[in-house]
Amino acid sequence: MSDLEQLASDAVKRALDGGATDAECTIAEGEEFSATVRMRELENLKEAGSRGAGIRVLAGKRTGSSYTSDLSREGIEKMVGAALELSKITTEDPHAGIPDQDDLGKLDTDLRLYDDAIAKIETDWKIEQARLAEATALGLDERISNSEGAGFESHLGLRAFANSRGFAGSYRTSSCGLSVTPVARQNDSMERDYWYSSSRSAAKLESAEYVGRRAAERALRRLNPRKVATQKVPVIFEPRTARSLLGDMFEAVNGSAIYRHASFLVGKLGEKIAAEGLTVIDDATIPGLFGSSPFDDEGVLARRTVVIDRGVLRSYLLNSYSARKLGLKTTGNASRGITGNAGVGPGNFYIEAGAVAPEKILGGVRNGLYVTELIGTSANAVTGDYSSGAAGLWIENGELAYPVSEITIAGNMQQMLMDLEQIGSDLEFRGSVAAPTILIREMTISGH
């Protein structure tokens, strides 16, 4: 048992000794680094460490929570005492509790969440990578005249959790990321775009030259955008914007939204809600990814959950509280910071890749929109109504013809799911939510 696990277990025991009927404690510590370069000059440099503990106690059906950054014996005692006091004055909640014993557990396989190489990277090298990414972008084309900056960041963390049902576990994490946002200018047109790479291991980070080149190419292709007339056309979402769309979908399958009747998917388990080609999975057990962990934030064993199977809604995503409210079983999707009640969060939440190359999807569209940026999205999980400012490229005869901007795309997520016509083979994970290229048969484009 690690030192932090022991500390969490001791805090739980202290709470039980103080009169709690159940308790759970989370302790986390971390080191974070970030460096920002703009126009080849170092603009910001931050290195910070943090430690904190949070406890949640139950006195019957009443709960109390408290937090401290003081991990001394006295600090933990005060934290536990404060939570116990709060539990005496809160109202009873019939669904309050911690997970059942048989739901608790942790994967004993190596999920490759920590890479010691990240801890060994020198500060100068990190800054140099940001400089190199920006310099590559600026040097690609004379029309790249400015930059909103480039950044390198890294994080090392350790998280421990214990509860009064005998569970104790901990795991280490690491991550690093590199990004750049160049600005292209031609005549009266000025456009920006970005590219980024992030990974749990140093070796899998894309090179600074690649990140810089991709960002510059994306900014250049947006120059001299046109406006288009209002019309209904097929819409292709590239992986970056498809991922944003899937994030909105997560809100609709979130157990908290379901029990509040704040989702258009309430009561739809077992029903066909999407085109047959769509399978959506939540999987916290894939090694090396950002949404992976051996257990969730309530100590429930990590798992793979098929949410939508070939168009049929098979499962919501639940923590133990939303599961109790709905009379279902937790799916191991509890998520929280250090303290308070757990919410519902994704593991690795993704659309399963299709068999079609993205170029082939593009080639099959005679006239339509290829979306590269979404701006100010409004997605109503209750009704499914969807609207977003957008920028992208117009498709003519299966090819990207010219950039477009100042448009709005609109539809309804219920219909968009049914109209999902093709799914690309280009799934890649750059975060815990991931999607390949997708084609929706028809959406409304509002232009001039």
N, C-alpha and C positions, 0 to 999 in steps of 0.2 A: 504494500500500500504506500502510495506517494505521501509526502509531507502534507500536501494540500488536501488529499483525500482524508487523511487522519484528522486534520483540522476541521474539515466539514463534518466528519462523523462525530467529533467531540462536541461541535456546536449543536448538532441534532440531539445528542444525549443530554446536553445541558438544558435544551428546550423541554424534553420529556421529563427531566427531573424537576423542571419548574412548573409542571402541570399541563403541558401540551399533550393532546391525544395522538398527534402525528406532527411530523416536521420534515422539511427538506432544505438543504443548504447548498448554494452554489458559490464556488470561489474561483476567481479568474485572475491571471496576471499576464501582462504582455509588454512587449517593446515594439514601438512603431517608429518608422523613419519615413520622411518624405523630403524630396528636394525638387524645387521648381526652377527651371531655367527659362529665360525669355530673351530673345534676340541675342543668344550666346552668353548672356550674363546670368550668374546665379541670383535668383530673386528671393527665394525662401528656402530655409533649411530647418527641419524640425526633427528632433529625436526626443522621444518621451517614453516613460515607463509608467505602468499603472498596475495597481493591485486592488482588489475589492472582494468583499464577501456579502452575500445576501441570504437571509433566512426567511422562510415562510412557515408559520406555525398554524396548527388547527387546534381549536378547543371545541370539540364536537363539530358543529357545522359553522362555527365562526372562524375567520382567518385573520391573521395579522402578519405584516411583513416589515422588515427593517434591513438597513444596509450600512456597511461601514468600510472605510478604506484603512482602518487600523486593525491589523491582524494579530495584535498582541492579545494576551489572555484577557486583559481588561477590556480591550476593544470588542472582542467577541462576546464577552459577558454583557456589556452594555447593549449590543445589537440584539442578543437573544431576549434580554429584559424588555427592550422597547417593543419587540414583536409580540411578546406575551401580553404586555399592557394593552396594545392595540386590539388584540383578539378578544379582549373583554368588552369592548365597546362597539364592535362592528355588528351588523345585522346577520342573522343566520341565513345561510344559503343551502337549500336541501341537496344541491349537486356538488357542494364543496368536497374536496378529498384529494388523495394522491392515488396514483395508479395501483391496480390490483397486483398482488405479489407475482402472479404468473405472467404478467406483461413485462416485468422488469428483466433487464439483461443487457449484455454488451457483446458485440462481435469480438472474437479473439483473433481475427485475421488482421494482417497489416494493411491498413487502408492508405498507407503512404501519404499521410497528412502533414508530415514534418520532414523537412530537408535541411540537414545540418549545414549544407553548402550556403544557404541563404544567410545563416548566422555569421558566416565567415567572410561575406562580401565586404570589401573596404568601402568606406564612405566616398573616397575620391572616384572609385570606379563607378559607383551609382550615379554620381553627378555627371561623370563623363558620358554615361549611356544616354542621359537626358540631353546633353549637349549634342551628342552624335546624331540622335534621332531628329532633333530640330535642324541641325546643319544639313543632314541628308535631305530633309524636306525643302529647306531654303535653296539648296543647290540643284534641285531637280529641274527647275524651269524658272526663267527670269520673271515669269508672271507670279511666282510665289514671292511676294514682296514683304510679307510681315508674318508674325506668329503670335498666337495667344499663349504660347508657352509649351514646354515639354516637362514631364515629370517622371521621377522614379520613386516608387514607394515600396516598403517592405514591412512585414509584420511577423512577429514571433509570439506565440501564445500558449498558455497552459490553462486548461479548464478542468475543474474537479467538481463532482456532485455526490451527495450522500443523502439518504432519507431514512426514515424510521422503520422501514420494512427490511432493513439489512442491506440495502444497495449502497455500494461505494465504487466510484470509477473516475478515471481521469484520462485525458489525452492531450498531446501537444499538436500544435498546428504552425504552419509557416506559409507565407505567401510573398510574392513580389510582383510588381506591375510596372509597365512603361507605357507612356502615352504622349502624343503630340497633336497640337491643333494649329496647322498652318493656315494662312490667309492668302488667297489668290486674288489678283487684281488685273483687270483688262478693261480699258476705256472707262466707262462709268460703273462697271460691274465689279463688286467685291464680294467674295464668297469664302466661307470657312468650312472646314470639315475636320474630322479627327480619325485617328486609328489608335488602338491600344492592344496590348498583350498582357495577360496575367496568368500566373501559374502557382501551384503549390511547391514546385521544384525549380531551382535555378536553371537547370539544363533545358527545360521546356519553354522558357521565355523566348519569344521571337526576337530576332536580332534588332538592334537599334536602327540599322540601315533599312531593314524590311519595314519596320513600323513607320519610319520617316517617309519612305517611298510610297507606301500605301496611303498614308494620310495626304500627301501632296497630290497623288493621282486623283483621290476622291474630291479634293478641293477644286482642282483644275476642271474636272468634268462638270462642275456646277456653274461655271462661268457663263455669263450672258443667258440667264434663264428666260423662258417665255411664259406667258400666261396661257391658259387653255380655257375653252368654253365649258360651261356647266354641262355635264353629260353623265351617262351611266356606262361604265367600261369595266373590263377585267382588271384586277389589281394584283400585282406581284409584290409581296413583302420580302425583302432580302433578309438573311438571318438576323441581322441586328434589329430590324423593325419587327420581324416576326416574333422575336423574343419579347419585345415590349407588349405585343398583342397577347402572348401567352401569359405574361405577368398579370394582365387584366383578367384573363380566364381563371387564374389561380384564386382571385378574389371570389369568383362565383362557386368554386368547389370547396372553399374554406368552411370548415364546420361551424365557425363562429357566425358566418353570414347565413348559413343554412338554418341554425336554430333561431336566429333573429328574423327569419323569413325575409332576408335582404338579398336574395339571389334568385335569378330566373331558373335555377336548377333545383329548387325545393321540390321534393316529391318525385323526382325524375329518375331515381335509381332503377336500373334495369331497362330504361327506355333508350331508344335511338335518338340521340341529340345532335349528331354530326354525320358528315359524309363517311362512308365505310372505310375510306383510306386513312382516317385519323385514329391514331393510338397515342394516348398521352400517359406518361409514366412518371411516378415519383420514386426515386431510388437513392437512399442514403448510403448504399453499400458499395458504390463504384469506387475503386481505389484512385486516389490522387485528385479527386474533384472537390470543388468548393462547398458543395452541399452534403458532403459525406461526413459521417461521424459514427462511432461505435454504438452510441445510444443517443436518444433525444434529450431535451432539456428537462425531462421528468424522470430520466433513468430507464425509459422504455427501449427495448431492443430495436436497433435500426433495421429497416426492412425495405423491400421493393413493393410498391403498390401500383397496380394498374388502375388508373383513374377512368380513362376512356379506352375501351377495347373495340377497335374497328367501328367506331361511331356510337357505341353503346356506353352509357354512363354506368360504370361498375362500382365506383367508390367515391366518397367525399374524403377530404384530408382532415384528420381529427387529432386533437390532444385528448387527454382523459376527461377533461371537463365537458367539452363539446360532445364527446362520445356518450357520456352519462346523460346529458340533456336530450340527446337524440335516441337513446336506447340502443346504441351501437358500440363497437369496440374501437379503442384508439388505434390509429394507424402509425403511431410513433412520430407524429409531426409537431410535438410540443416545442415551442421556441420562446426564449425570453432573454433579457439582459442578465443582470445579476440578481435582481430582486422582483418581487411581485408575483402575480398570477401568470402562468404561462399562456402565451397566445398560440396561434397556429402558423407554422412557417414551412417552407418547402425544404425537401432534401435536395436532390438533383431533379428538378421538375422540367420535363422535356417532351417535345413531340418526337416520336420515333421516326427516324429517317425513312424516306421513301426510296424508290429505285430509280427515279428520274434525275438525270444531271440537270443542274440549274439552267445551263445553256439551252437544253432541249425544252424546258418549260417556257423560257423566253421566246424561243423560236416558234412556239405554237400560238403566240398571241399576235393577232393582226394589228390591233389598235388598243392601247391601254396604258396603265401607269406602273412604273417600277419605283416603289417607295424606298428612299434611302434615309429619310429623317421624319420623325413624328414630333410635333410641337404642341404642347398644351393639350394633351389627350384628355377627353372626357368620356369615361366608360361607366355606365350606370349598371351595376351588378343586379339591381332589382328588375329592371325592364329589359336589359341587354342593349339599350341604345348606345351607339358608339359614334364618336365624332372626334376628329383630330386635325389640327393644322399639319400640313405635310410639304415635303420637297422631294424631288426625285428626278427621274428621267422618263421621257415619253417614249412609248414603244410604237414603232411603225413597221409593219411587215416582219415581225419577229426580231427586230433589232432595236438597240437603244439609239434613238434619233437625236434628241436634244434635251437639255435640262429644263425643268419646270419648277416654279415656286409660287408662293402666295396662293395656295389652294387648300381646300378642306376636303377630307374624305369622310364619308358618313355611311352608316349602315346599322344593322342590329346584330349583335353577336349570335343570337339564336339562328338567324338566317345565314350569317357569315359562316358558321360552323357547318351548316347544311350545304352551303355553296363552295366548300373547300374542294377544289377540283384536282389539284396536284400538289404533291409534297416532294421536295427535293432530297437528294442524297447527301447534301452538304451539311449535315449536323456536326457542330463542334461546340465544345463547352468553353465559354469565356467567363463563366460565373455559374451560379446555382440554377439559373433558368436558361434554357437553351432551345433553339428551334432551327430547323433548316429553312430554305426558301419555300414559301407557300404561295399558291395561286388561288385567289377567290374569284369566282365566276363573274360577279358583278357588284360594284359599289358605286355610290353617287359621288362624283367629283364636282365640287363647287369652285368655279373659276371666276372669270370676269363676265 
